[in-house]
């Protein structure tokens, strides 16, 4: 996979922007949560965990975007993931692991499921909004809109296969960009 430059450029000066979390800035942070897809509040639990830890870590400016990203990724697992035969147990719930990691400049969100089928990551723009005019809703793809939203919000989106089956969809968010968008917009 080729490296991709960020498509988001802060148009404003970021002088005074916090570059690191106020808690343990040298080492970053890690938190994880395991959910069951059959739980009616699994997406809410993931959003609450992300919001709580980001606020605790002094990264409140990243909460809204991170919560939307994790909500879309968990929703994809709930509605689309079918566990691999190796991982499926009769009567068992479908496991979802949500990982939240910060490093000095970035926030990484990972959502792991038990389905090895690769996600349908949109390759790029489906259409030019300028050319679509009033018909833009009709030109949206039938599937993959959640991942399209995530790609618009995140600085990078990729996936990795798990060794024993399943996969993880990852998102990288630039904390300085989110700070600039929250406070300088």
N, C-alpha and C positions, 0 to 999 in steps of 0.2 A: 504494500500500500504506500503510495507516495505521500510525502509530507504536504500539508496544505496550510497556506497562510491564513491567518484570521481574516474573515470577511467583515469584521466589525472594527471600525477605526473611530476612536474618540475624537470628535471634532473640536473639543474644548481642551484647554490646558488641564493637566492633572496635577498641578502643583498643589501640594498639601494632601494628596490622596494617600490614604493608608495603604501601605504596600504589603502589610502582613497582619495576621491575626494578632490581637492583643494578648492572647494566651499562648504561650509556648511558640513564638514565631519562628524559631530556628528549625523545629522538628515537624511542624504541621500537626494535623489531627486525623483521627480515624474513628468512625462509628459505623456500626452495622445493625441491621434489624432483619429478622426473619419473619415473614408473614405467610399466611395461607391464602391462596387466590379465592377460595370459597368464602372467606370471611367478608361480610357485607361492608366492613369499614376498613379494608386493607389499604386502599388508596389514601384515605384520611389519616390512618396511622403513619404511613410513609411521609405524607406532607407535614404532619405534626412533628415527627422526629427531625426532619430536615430543618424546619423552622426553629424548633427549640435549640438545636445544637448550633446553628448558624448565629442565632442571637447570643447564645452563651459565648461563642468564640469571637464576638465583636464584629460579625459580618452581616448585620441586619440588612445592608444594602443589597445582598444577594438572595434574600429570602424569597421574594415573589417569583423570580425567574427559576430558582432552584426547585421551588414547590411545584410550579407548572411542569417542569421537565420530569420530575420524579412521578408526578401524577399521571402524565401521559405514558411513561414507560411501564408503570405498574398496571395501568389500564390495558395496555397492549398484552401483557402477560395474562391478565384475567380473561380477556376476550379472544385471544388468538393462540396461546401456547397449549400444546398437547404434549405431555411428558413422553420422553423416549421410552421404549419398552423396558430398557434396562433400569430406568429410574422409577417407573410407575409401579405403585403397589395398590392392589385392589382395595378400594375404599379409602385410600389415603388422600389427603389434601395435596394440592399442587403447591409446592414450595416456591416462595419468592424471597430472594435475598437482596436487600438494598444496602449499598455501601456509600459512605460519604467521607471523602478525604480532602483535606486542604494541605497545600504546600504554600510556601511564601507568596506565590503569585497567582495560584490557580485553585479552583474547586473542581474535584472530580466526583461524578455521580455514576455509580454502576448498579444496574438492576439485572440480577441473574435469575434465570428460569430453568426448567428441566426439559426444554424443547431445543433440540439441536438445529432446527430449521433456521437458516439465516434470516435476519430481518430484511424487509424490503426497504432498504434505505434509498430515498429518492436520489437519483444521479445528479440532479440540478434543477434548475427552474423548469417547470412544465410548460410555461407560457410567459410571454411578456405582458405584465399588467397594463402597459401603455397601449398595446395592440388589442387587448381583450375588451377594453372599454366597459360597457354595461353588462357584458356577458361573462365576466370573470368567474362567477359562481358556477356556471355551466361547464367551465373548462378545468375545474379542479378534479384531481384524480378520485376514483371511487374508493380507493384504499390508500393508506399511508399518509393521510393528512396529519396525524399526530406526530409522526416522524418528521414530516416537513416542517411543522411548527418547531419541533425540537432543533432541527438543523438551523432554523432561522435564529433561535435564541442562543444556541451554544456556539462556541468557537471551534469545536471539533466534535464529531460523533463517529464512533466506530463500534465494532463488536468483536468478540473473541469466543472461540469455542472452548468449552470446558473439557478437561482430559477425560472424565468419565461420563460425558454426555451433558447436554444442556449448553447454554451460552450466556454471555454477559453483554449487554449493550452499555457502552460507556459514553459519557459526555464530559467535555472539558469546558469550564467557564472561566474567563479571565476576570479575576477579582477587581483589578484596577479599572477595566472597562465598565464593569457593573457599577462601581463606585462613581465613575464619571457620569454615567447615564442617570444614576439616582440623584446626584447632588449638583451636577453642572448643567443639567438639561433645562 
